[in-house]
Structure formats: C-alpha cells, structure tokens
C-alpha cells in the first residue's frame, strides 16, 4: 500500500480504488434501474440482493484495510520501542564509571 500526501491529507491508493469501485457500482445500479426490463417488485428484490452483496464486499475491504493499518502501526511501535531500549542501554553503559 502506497501512501500519498495530498492537500495536507494522507490518502491511501487502495482507498481510492475502493471509492472508485463503489462509485462505479452506484452509477451502474442507477443506470440498470432506469433501463430495467423487470417489474418493480422484481427490480427491488434484485436491488436489495445486490446492495447486500456489495455492502458486504465493501465491509470486507474496509476490514482488511484496517487490519493492514493495525499491523503496520504495531510494527512501527515495536521498532520504536526497540530503538528506545537500545538507546537507554547505551546511555546506561556510557554513564557507568
């Protein structure tokens, strides 16, 4: 995942792709409703089914993204903690007479 700094806000390329996907889905759904050959009740059932499917996919993608953020954050914390411990140990050695 590549982070991009834009206008003071850090954006993630993956989130841009997810946003574009969701926008495309919404546009496709709206277009499909306008040209739907099915009856209103059949169209509503189909729309409900697709909405449930796409919302679950979006939820799964968001969960995966948050998990990757959490892992990256934990790795950085561990690295910083290790660096701090090394610095303290070095300082202890230098202070000893």
Protein Blocks (a to p, Z undefined) as FASTA:
>chain_A
ZZddeehiacdfklmmmmmmmmmmmmmmmmmmmmocbdfklmmmmmmmmmmmmmmmmmmm
mmmmmmmmmmmmmmmmmmmmmmmmmmmmmmmmmmpZZ
